[in-house]
Amino acid sequence: MQSIRKIGRWVLQTPGQTFVLCPLVVVAFELALRGGTLVIVPWGCALLAWSYLQYRFVGNYRFPRAGGDWGMGLHPDHIVDTGPYRYTRNPMYLGHLIFMLGLAITFWSLFALVLLVLRAIWFHRRVLSDEQRLAAHFGPDYAAYCSRVKRWIPGVI
């Protein structure tokens, strides 16, 4: 029973929503919409794998360098501006969004595309909140980092 509760809590957290719940909901929706068949675009699977691996790699990279905790529950002790963080301030969140794009492509799903837009709005609002806390915590050092590194897509936005 304890392990079931632990799994339930994880599924309700952001990674569980993106990497478990969203795929299950998209597959169920598409099966219902298409009478029990799925359209599968194989190269979309590469996006799914890449984005999940990006999320895991970046998390494993950030945690020992920044301190804090895996989420934003505790402020990090340091600004990480090396590795993937020298290109984008949010490579883990970007991994989530690339995964959602991969879902839309893999299952050729308009529904998954709508979920991507909704998740992108949610993540953007979360980033704005995170950035306020980080700016208050790190001050001018964080402002300098923000002026050097784009929020989402390297060299673009």
C-alpha positions in Angstrom: 0.0 0.0 0.0 2.9 2.4 0.8 4.5 1.8 -2.6 1.1 2.5 -4.4 0.8 5.8 -2.5 4.4 6.7 -3.5 3.7 5.9 -7.1 0.5 7.9 -7.0 2.3 11.0 -5.6 5.0 10.8 -8.2 2.4 10.5 -11.0 0.8 13.7 -9.8 4.1 15.6 -9.9 5.2 17.3 -13.0 7.4 14.5 -14.4 4.7 12.0 -13.8 2.2 14.2 -15.6 4.3 14.7 -18.6 6.0 11.3 -19.0 3.2 9.0 -17.7 -0.2 10.6 -17.5 -0.1 12.6 -20.8 0.9 9.6 -22.9 -1.7 7.4 -21.3 -4.4 10.1 -21.9 -3.3 10.8 -25.5 -3.3 7.0 -26.3 -6.7 6.5 -24.7 -8.1 9.6 -26.5 -6.7 8.6 -29.9 -7.9 5.0 -29.5 -11.4 6.2 -28.7 -11.4 8.7 -31.5 -10.1 6.3 -34.1 -12.1 3.2 -33.2 -9.4 1.3 -31.5 -6.5 2.0 -33.9 -3.5 4.2 -33.5 -1.6 6.2 -36.1 2.1 5.9 -35.2 4.7 8.1 -36.8 8.0 6.3 -35.9 10.3 9.2 -36.0 8.2 10.9 -33.3 9.5 8.2 -31.0 13.0 9.6 -31.4 11.7 12.9 -30.0 10.1 11.1 -27.1 13.4 9.3 -26.3 15.6 12.3 -26.8 13.4 14.6 -24.6 13.1 12.2 -21.7 16.9 11.5 -21.8 17.4 15.3 -21.9 15.2 15.7 -18.9 17.1 13.0 -17.0 20.6 14.1 -18.0 20.0 17.7 -17.2 18.5 16.8 -13.8 21.5 14.7 -13.0 23.8 17.5 -14.2 22.1 20.3 -12.2 21.5 18.7 -8.8 25.0 18.2 -7.7 26.2 21.5 -9.0 23.3 23.7 -7.8 22.2 22.1 -4.5 18.7 22.7 -3.3 16.3 19.8 -4.2 15.1 18.2 -7.4 12.4 20.8 -7.9 12.1 24.3 -6.7 11.0 23.4 -3.2 14.4 24.5 -1.9 16.4 27.2 -3.6 19.6 26.1 -5.2 22.8 27.1 -3.6 24.5 28.1 -6.8 23.6 29.3 -10.3 24.5 26.7 -12.8 25.6 28.3 -16.0 27.6 25.5 -17.5 26.7 22.4 -19.6 23.2 22.7 -21.0 22.5 25.7 -18.8 24.9 27.8 -20.9 22.4 27.5 -23.8 19.0 27.7 -22.1 17.9 28.6 -18.6 15.3 25.8 -18.6 16.6 22.7 -20.3 14.6 20.3 -18.0 11.3 22.1 -18.7 12.3 22.3 -22.4 12.6 18.5 -22.2 9.1 18.2 -21.0 7.8 20.4 -23.9 9.8 18.5 -26.5 8.3 15.3 -25.1 4.8 16.8 -25.6 5.7 17.7 -29.2 6.9 14.1 -29.6 3.5 12.8 -28.4 1.7 14.9 -30.9 3.9 13.7 -33.8 4.2 10.1 -32.7 0.4 9.7 -32.5 -0.4 12.3 -35.1 -2.7 13.8 -32.5 -4.4 17.2 -32.6 -5.4 16.4 -29.0 -1.8 16.0 -28.0 -1.0 19.3 -29.7 -3.6 21.0 -27.6 -2.1 19.5 -24.5 1.3 20.8 -25.7 0.0 24.3 -25.9 -1.6 24.1 -22.5 1.5 22.6 -20.9 3.7 25.3 -22.6 1.5 28.0 -21.0 1.7 26.2 -17.6 5.5 25.8 -17.8 6.0 29.4 -18.9 4.0 30.7 -15.9 6.0 28.4 -13.7 9.3 29.6 -15.1 8.2 33.2 -14.5 7.5 32.4 -10.9 10.8 30.4 -10.6 12.7 33.3 -12.1 11.2 35.8 -9.6 12.4 33.6 -6.7 15.8 33.1 -8.2 16.2 36.8 -8.9 15.3 37.6 -5.3 17.7 34.9 -4.0 20.7 35.5 -6.2 20.3 39.2 -7.1 22.6 40.7 -9.7 24.4 37.4 -10.5 21.1 35.9 -11.7 20.2 39.1 -13.6 23.6 38.8 -15.4 22.9 35.1 -16.2 19.5 36.0 -17.6 21.0 38.7 -19.8 23.5 36.1 -21.3 21.2 33.0 -21.6 17.8 32.8 -23.3 14.9 31.5 -21.3 13.7 28.7 -23.7 15.3 28.3 -27.1 19.1 29.0 -27.4 19.7 32.2 -29.3 16.0 32.8 -29.9 13.7 33.3 -26.9 
